Amino acid sequence: MSEPRRAGGDGKPGPGRTANIFDVARLAGVSHQTVSRVINDLPNVRPSTRARVEQAIAQLQYSPSPAARALVTRRTRSIGLVTPGISDYGPTSIAMHFNFAARAARYNVETVSAPSEDPKAIRAVVDGLLRQRVDAIVLVVVDIAVLELVRSLDLRIPVVAAASAPRRSPMIVSIDQYRGARTAVRHLVELGHTRILHVAGPRTALDAVERVRGWRDELAGHRLEIPEPLFGDWSAASGHRLGSGLDIEPGVAVFVGNDHMTIGLLSALRERGLQVPRDVSVVGFDDVPEAGYLFPPLTTIRQDFATLGEIIMQKVLIAVEEPDTLTEDIPLPTRLVVRQSTRAVDD
C-alpha cells in the first residue's frame, strides 16, 4: 500500500489522510500554537489571524481527534506544577513564567514543591496531583535521577518537563545550557585567555552537567588545557569558598556556573586583593536582575525564561489536542551579555 501524499501547495492533506493541526497552520500561514489558541478560544490572537485560522479549519474540515476531544470535554482547566524545593533563580523563574502563560490560557495551576533530588517524593507529589484530576502535569526538573523518573512515567494525562536533557524528547523542553557554556568560554578565548577555570554547580544537577560539558568541549576545540572543575551548590557561599582557594595567575579567567556563585566568588577575590577584570576575567550564567549592578557589572549568559514558560504551556495544549503530532523542540538559545567583568588580556 502506498503512503498518503503530503499536503500540497494549497495546504490540503493528500488523499486518504484527514487534516491535522499542522495542515491548518500551513494553510492559514501561522504556527500550530496559534491554531491551538484559536481552537481553545484563548486571548492574544489578532481578529484577522483568528479569521484566517477559522477559514482554514472550515476549508480542511478539521477537528481534533475523538480521543482528544473527549479529553477536552472532561477538562478541569487546571495543571499540576511540580517544582524543586529550592529557591534558585532558574527553577523559580521557569515556574513564574509558566504560571503567567497558564493564566493567559485561562488555566489554574496547582503548584507543589518537592525535594529536588528525591524521585520517590516527586512520584508521591505526582500521584497526589492525579487525584486532583488535573488536565496535565508539568515538572521543573533539576536533578539527573528525577529526569529518569519523568522518562519512566506512563500516565493518562500529558506530562511535560522543563529539563536540561542532552537526549531530546517531544515532552521535554529546555534552554540550551551546553551552547550557552560554549559561548561564555569562547568569549574568554577571544579575549586572549588561555587558562579558563570552571566553578560548576552540583555534580548531579542537569544544568551543571551540560555547562561543564560545554566548557570542556569549547576548551578542547581550541586545544587549551582542561583543568578539573570545582563543584559548588549554586549558592553565593559556595562561590566564596571556592573563590578563596582558586589558583589565580596572570591571564587566567573563570567561568562560573551561575550568577549567585559568582557573587560569592567576586567577594572572595576582592578579599584576596585581586581586581576583576584587571587580574582575572569572570563570566557568570543566568543574568539575574542584580548582575548589572555588581562591582564590576557582570558579564554573563542570559536565559529566556519567559519564552520557555510559553513553550511549556503550548506543549501542554498540543499534547491534549493532537498528541500524535508532538515533535521534539530545539532547545532555546541563550545570549551573551557583555559587561565589565571581562577584558582582553593585552588591555
ChimeraX attribute file (.defattr): number of C-alpha atoms within 10 A of each C-alpha:
attribute: neighborCount
match mode: 1-to-1
recipient: residues
	/A:1	3
	/A:2	4
	/A:3	9
	/A:4	11
	/A:5	11
	/A:6	13
	/A:7	17
	/A:8	11
	/A:9	9
	/A:10	9
	/A:11	20
	/A:12	20
	/A:13	20
	/A:14	14
	/A:15	11
	/A:16	9
	/A:17	13
	/A:18	14
	/A:19	19
	/A:20	21
	/A:21	22
	/A:22	19
	/A:23	23
	/A:24	28
	/A:25	21
	/A:26	19
	/A:27	21
	/A:28	22
	/A:29	15
	/A:30	16
	/A:31	13
	/A:32	19
	/A:33	18
	/A:34	21
	/A:35	26
	/A:36	19
	/A:37	18
	/A:38	19
	/A:39	17
	/A:40	14
	/A:41	13
	/A:42	13
	/A:43	11
	/A:44	12
	/A:45	14
	/A:46	9
	/A:47	9
	/A:48	9
	/A:49	16
	/A:50	20
	/A:51	14
	/A:52	18
	/A:53	24
	/A:54	18
	/A:55	15
	/A:56	22
	/A:57	22
	/A:58	12
	/A:59	13
	/A:60	18
	/A:61	12
	/A:62	16
	/A:63	17
	/A:64	17
	/A:65	16
	/A:66	10
	/A:67	12
	/A:68	16
	/A:69	15
	/A:70	13
	/A:71	14
	/A:72	17
	/A:73	8
	/A:74	10
	/A:75	15
	/A:76	14
	/A:77	16
	/A:78	19
	/A:79	27
	/A:80	24
	/A:81	25
	/A:82	23
	/A:83	23
	/A:84	22
	/A:85	14
	/A:86	13
	/A:87	10
	/A:88	13
	/A:89	16
	/A:90	18
	/A:91	19
	/A:92	16
	/A:93	19
	/A:94	22
	/A:95	23
	/A:96	14
	/A:97	20
	/A:98	23
	/A:99	22
	/A:100	18
	/A:101	20
	/A:102	21
	/A:103	14
	/A:104	15
	/A:105	20
	/A:106	15
	/A:107	17
	/A:108	16
	/A:109	20
	/A:110	15
	/A:111	16
	/A:112	17
	/A:113	16
	/A:114	18
	/A:115	15
	/A:116	21
	/A:117	19
	/A:118	14
	/A:119	19
	/A:120	13
	/A:121	15
	/A:122	24
	/A:123	16
	/A:124	12
	/A:125	17
	/A:126	22
	/A:127	12
	/A:128	14
	/A:129	21
	/A:130	18
	/A:131	8
	/A:132	14
	/A:133	16
	/A:134	21
	/A:135	24
	/A:136	25
	/A:137	23
	/A:138	25
	/A:139	26
	/A:140	24
	/A:141	26
	/A:142	24
	/A:143	24
	/A:144	20
	/A:145	16
	/A:146	24
	/A:147	22
	/A:148	11
	/A:149	14
	/A:150	19
	/A:151	13
	/A:152	9
	/A:153	11
	/A:154	9
	/A:155	12
	/A:156	9
	/A:157	16
	/A:158	20
	/A:159	24
	/A:160	23
	/A:161	24
	/A:162	23
	/A:163	23
	/A:164	28
	/A:165	24
	/A:166	14
	/A:167	6
	/A:168	16
	/A:169	15
	/A:170	16
	/A:171	22
	/A:172	25
	/A:173	25
	/A:174	22
	/A:175	22
	/A:176	20
	/A:177	28
	/A:178	25
	/A:179	22
	/A:180	25
	/A:181	31
	/A:182	21
	/A:183	20
	/A:184	28
	/A:185	26
	/A:186	18
	/A:187	19
	/A:188	25
	/A:189	20
	/A:190	12
	/A:191	18
	/A:192	16
	/A:193	23
	/A:194	18
	/A:195	19
	/A:196	22
	/A:197	23
	/A:198	23
	/A:199	28
	/A:200	25
	/A:201	26
	/A:202	17
	/A:203	16
	/A:204	13
	/A:205	20
	/A:206	22
	/A:207	28
	/A:208	27
	/A:209	23
	/A:210	20
	/A:211	28
	/A:212	24
	/A:213	16
	/A:214	21
	/A:215	28
	/A:216	21
	/A:217	18
	/A:218	21
	/A:219	20
	/A:220	12
	/A:221	10
	/A:222	11
	/A:223	10
	/A:224	15
	/A:225	13
	/A:226	16
	/A:227	12
	/A:228	10
	/A:229	16
	/A:230	18
	/A:231	19
	/A:232	23
	/A:233	19
	/A:234	23
	/A:235	17
	/A:236	20
	/A:237	19
	/A:238	21
	/A:239	30
	/A:240	22
	/A:241	16
	/A:242	18
	/A:243	25
	/A:244	18
	/A:245	12
	/A:246	15
	/A:247	8
	/A:248	16
	/A:249	10
	/A:250	11
	/A:251	19
	/A:252	20
	/A:253	29
	/A:254	25
	/A:255	25
	/A:256	31
	/A:257	32
	/A:258	31
	/A:259	27
	/A:260	26
	/A:261	27
	/A:262	31
	/A:263	23
	/A:264	20
	/A:265	27
	/A:266	25
	/A:267	19
	/A:268	21
	/A:269	20
	/A:270	14
	/A:271	13
	/A:272	12
	/A:273	9
	/A:274	15
	/A:275	15
	/A:276	21
	/A:277	18
	/A:278	15
	/A:279	19
	/A:280	22
	/A:281	25
	/A:282	28
	/A:283	29
	/A:284	28
	/A:285	29
	/A:286	23
	/A:287	23
	/A:288	19
	/A:289	9
	/A:290	12
	/A:291	22
	/A:292	17
	/A:293	9
	/A:294	13
	/A:295	14
	/A:296	17
	/A:297	16
	/A:298	29
	/A:299	25
	/A:300	32
	/A:301	24
	/A:302	17
	/A:303	23
	/A:304	17
	/A:305	22
	/A:306	16
	/A:307	15
	/A:308	23
	/A:309	23
	/A:310	19
	/A:311	20
	/A:312	24
	/A:313	25
	/A:314	19
	/A:315	24
	/A:316	22
	/A:317	21
	/A:318	22
	/A:319	21
	/A:320	22
	/A:321	24
	/A:322	19
	/A:323	18
	/A:324	11
	/A:325	12
	/A:326	14
	/A:327	13
	/A:328	11
	/A:329	15
	/A:330	12
	/A:331	19
	/A:332	17
	/A:333	15
	/A:334	20
	/A:335	17
	/A:336	20
	/A:337	18
	/A:338	17
	/A:339	15
	/A:340	17
	/A:341	22
	/A:342	25
	/A:343	24
	/A:344	16
	/A:345	21
	/A:346	8
	/A:347	6
